[in-house]
Amino acid sequence: MATRLFVGNLSYSVTEQELREAFRAEKVELRSIRIAMDRDTGRPRGFAFVETETDEGARLAIEKLGGRLVAGRAIIIEEAQARPVAGGPRPGGSRPAPGPGVPPRSAGPSGPRPGVSPPLAPGGSPRGFGPPRSGPGGYEGRGQERGGKSDGRRERPEKKRSTRPKPEERERGNWHWSGILDDD
């Protein structure tokens, strides 16, 4: 029975012939070699899959060829893992396509899907729309108890002023060091 092996850390310039010769040097017969190529550029990706004629040959290749230099790089050889089943969870959080009879999700330029109302905020209006809410959690009434502006905005805290002289003050010579160091 044939065993499929992963060969990693390959030089980008390695060829199938060089790989085949490296395995033949250890008396391992190969059934096939597949060097992974980049779809966009067509260049090798730095790894390959090889299929050995026997399980014994696979074990021998892992023991003897692991760490050997091929085209100037120490290669890694391990038993290949099964390919993930299509439709299963993928890295990146992508969603599976909707099944037959299910309309695609759309909230783009054409607006929300027909028949679906947007979620309502506690004030009764859709989130982010409408006038400012009043009552708990609303904007009206904030700041008025402190004697501030009544338009619902908070006052900005006063910006910390540096004790260092400005460049133009240094040039004019009208500054004096007070002995206090800034923590900027």
Protein Blocks (a to p, Z undefined) as FASTA:
>chain_A
ZZddddehiafkbcfklmmmmmmmnopacfbdcddddfklopaehiacdddfbfklmmmm
mmmmgopaeehiacddddddddddehiacehiiacdddehiacddfbfnopaehiacddd
fkopaehiacddedehianhphklnopafehpacdddddddfbdcfklmmnopacdehia
cfZZ
